Amino acid sequence: MNRKSVFYWLIGIVIAAFAIAAAFYCDAPVRDFIALHQTRALRKLMQAVSRFGDWPEHFGLGLILTGIAWQRGNKKWTRIFLSMLIALALAGLIGRGIKIATARARPSVKIEQVLHPSRFSSKYHAFPSGHVAASTAFLGVLFFGSRRIALACLPIPIVIGFSRIYVGAHYLSDVVCAAGLGVLCALVVARLLIFPAIENRKSKIGWRRG
């Protein structure tokens, strides 16, 4: 890793740290603001987004896309879609472990219940947001296959994250930290499966030109 890469990594870590700290600081104000600005129509919409923005829907889509790419004999996109599924699974496993370990109560849990958490109850699985971690990891890998398509899909995890806050399932920090977890999982999987394939393809092109 050269100095330039180290510099960018340090900048990214600092930005992520500030974002996480700001998210925890704004947890209560954001929760209270959203609670005061609830509408029936928007709540129904956000409930639908939450319902269809979970990991099974992402996994099902990934399987379909992988099957289409494999059937067409496109090795590049078959590898990318498989990597998206692996990143999704990795984020889900790590996220589940963190949920159980932290046992953070959801915003909808009453104060008296917060004092007696149950690590294996979904009421205490607020941190991090599984929806956002899965979506960010899934679509994060796509960034290394096609940045244009990935940027076009960027609103998806953002809207899913907002929906989880709006329906009272998560705090802002749950969503921000979940996004960070998803990005890290996407980077790990991409470095193991996507980057080597790209380098191999470049070396073959260079060899042919030479």
C-alpha positions in Angstrom: 0.0 0.0 0.0 1.6 3.3 -1.1 1.5 6.6 0.7 -1.4 8.0 -1.4 -3.6 5.0 -0.5 -2.7 5.3 3.2 -3.6 9.0 3.1 -7.0 8.2 1.5 -7.6 5.5 4.1 -6.9 7.9 6.9 -9.2 10.5 5.5 -11.9 7.9 5.1 -11.5 6.7 8.7 -11.6 10.3 10.1 -14.8 11.1 8.1 -16.4 7.9 9.2 -15.5 8.6 12.8 -17.1 12.1 12.7 -20.2 10.7 10.9 -20.7 8.0 13.6 -20.1 10.4 16.4 -22.5 12.9 14.9 -25.1 10.2 14.4 -25.0 9.1 18.0 -25.3 12.8 19.1 -28.3 13.3 16.9 -30.1 10.1 17.8 -32.7 11.6 20.2 -33.3 14.8 18.2 -33.9 12.9 15.0 -36.2 10.4 16.8 -38.2 13.2 18.3 -38.4 15.1 15.1 -39.7 12.1 13.1 -42.2 11.2 15.9 -43.7 14.7 15.5 -43.9 14.6 11.7 -45.7 11.3 11.1 -48.3 10.9 8.4 -50.4 7.9 7.7 -49.6 7.8 4.0 -45.8 8.2 4.5 -45.8 5.6 7.3 -47.5 3.0 5.1 -45.0 3.7 2.3 -42.1 3.4 4.7 -43.5 0.2 6.1 -43.6 -1.2 2.6 -40.0 -0.1 1.9 -38.9 -1.8 5.1 -40.8 -5.0 4.2 -39.4 -5.3 0.8 -35.9 -3.9 1.6 -34.8 -6.7 3.8 -32.0 -9.2 3.1 -34.2 -12.0 1.6 -35.3 -9.7 -1.2 -31.7 -8.6 -1.9 -30.6 -12.3 -1.8 -33.4 -13.3 -4.1 -32.5 -10.6 -6.6 -28.8 -11.5 -6.4 -29.7 -15.2 -7.2 -31.7 -14.2 -10.2 -29.0 -11.8 -11.5 -26.3 -14.5 -10.9 -28.4 -17.0 -12.8 -28.9 -14.7 -15.8 -25.2 -13.8 -16.0 -24.2 -17.4 -15.7 -26.7 -18.5 -18.4 -25.3 -15.9 -20.7 -21.8 -17.0 -20.1 -20.7 -13.6 -18.7 -17.9 -14.5 -16.2 -17.3 -10.9 -15.1 -20.9 -10.3 -13.9 -21.4 -13.8 -12.6 -18.4 -13.1 -10.3 -19.7 -9.7 -9.3 -23.2 -10.9 -8.5 -21.8 -13.9 -6.5 -19.6 -11.4 -4.7 -22.6 -9.3 -3.9 -24.3 -12.3 -2.3 -21.3 -13.2 -0.3 -20.9 -9.6 1.0 -24.6 -9.6 1.9 -24.2 -12.9 3.9 -21.1 -11.6 5.6 -22.7 -8.4 6.7 -25.7 -10.3 7.9 -23.6 -12.7 10.0 -21.5 -9.9 11.5 -24.5 -7.7 12.1 -26.4 -10.4 13.9 -23.4 -11.0 16.2 -23.2 -7.3 17.0 -27.0 -7.2 17.7 -26.8 -10.0 20.2 -23.6 -8.6 21.8 -24.9 -5.0 22.2 -28.6 -5.8 22.9 -29.5 -2.2 22.1 -33.2 -1.5 22.6 -35.2 -0.2 19.6 -36.7 3.4 19.9 -40.1 1.9 20.3 -39.2 0.0 23.5 -40.4 1.6 26.7 -37.9 2.9 29.3 -38.8 0.3 31.9 -38.1 -2.5 29.4 -34.7 -1.0 28.4 -33.4 -1.6 31.9 -34.0 -5.4 31.5 -32.8 -6.3 28.0 -33.1 -9.7 26.4 -30.2 -10.4 24.0 -32.2 -12.8 21.9 -35.4 -10.7 21.5 -35.8 -8.7 18.4 -36.8 -5.7 20.6 -33.2 -5.4 21.5 -31.6 -5.9 18.1 -31.5 -2.2 17.1 -27.8 -1.9 16.5 -26.9 -2.1 13.7 -29.7 -2.0 11.2 -29.7 -5.4 9.4 -31.7 -3.9 6.5 -29.1 -1.2 5.8 -26.0 -3.4 6.4 -27.3 -6.0 3.9 -28.3 -3.4 1.3 -25.1 -1.4 1.6 -22.9 -4.6 1.4 -24.9 -5.9 -1.5 -24.8 -2.8 -3.6 -21.4 -1.7 -2.4 -19.8 -4.6 -4.3 -21.6 -3.4 -7.4 -19.5 -0.2 -7.3 -16.4 -2.2 -8.4 -18.3 -3.6 -11.4 -20.0 -0.5 -12.6 -19.8 2.8 -10.8 -22.5 4.3 -12.9 -25.0 1.6 -12.0 -23.9 1.6 -8.4 -24.4 5.4 -8.1 -27.9 5.0 -9.7 -28.7 2.5 -7.0 -27.4 4.6 -4.1 -30.8 6.0 -3.2 -32.0 2.4 -2.4 -30.0 1.9 0.9 -30.6 5.6 1.8 -34.4 5.2 1.5 -34.3 1.9 3.3 -32.3 3.5 6.1 -34.8 6.4 6.4 -37.7 3.9 6.4 -36.2 2.0 9.4 -35.9 5.3 11.3 -39.3 6.5 10.3 -41.1 3.3 11.5 -39.3 3.5 14.8 -37.2 0.4 14.4 -33.8 2.1 14.6 -31.9 5.2 15.7 -29.9 7.3 13.3 -26.6 5.8 14.6 -28.0 2.2 14.0 -28.4 3.1 10.3 -25.1 5.0 9.9 -23.0 2.3 11.6 -24.8 -0.4 9.5 -23.9 1.5 6.4 -20.2 1.5 7.5 -20.4 -2.2 8.2 -21.9 -2.9 4.8 -19.1 -0.8 3.1 -16.4 -2.7 5.0 -17.9 -6.1 4.0 -18.1 -5.0 0.4 -14.5 -3.9 0.4 -13.3 -7.1 1.9 -15.2 -9.3 -0.6 -14.2 -7.1 -3.5 -10.5 -7.3 -2.5 -10.7 -11.0 -2.3 -12.8 -11.8 -5.4 -13.1 -8.7 -7.6 -9.7 -7.0 -7.5 -7.7 -10.2 -8.4 -10.0 -10.8 -11.4 -9.5 -7.2 -12.6 -5.7 -7.4 -12.2 -5.7 -10.7 -14.1 -7.7 -9.3 -16.9 -5.4 -6.3 -17.1 -2.3 -8.5 -17.2 -3.8 -10.6 -20.0 -4.5 -7.4 -22.1 -1.0 -6.2 -21.4 0.5 -9.5 -22.5 -1.5 -9.5 -25.7 -0.4 -6.0 -26.5 3.2 -6.8 -25.8 
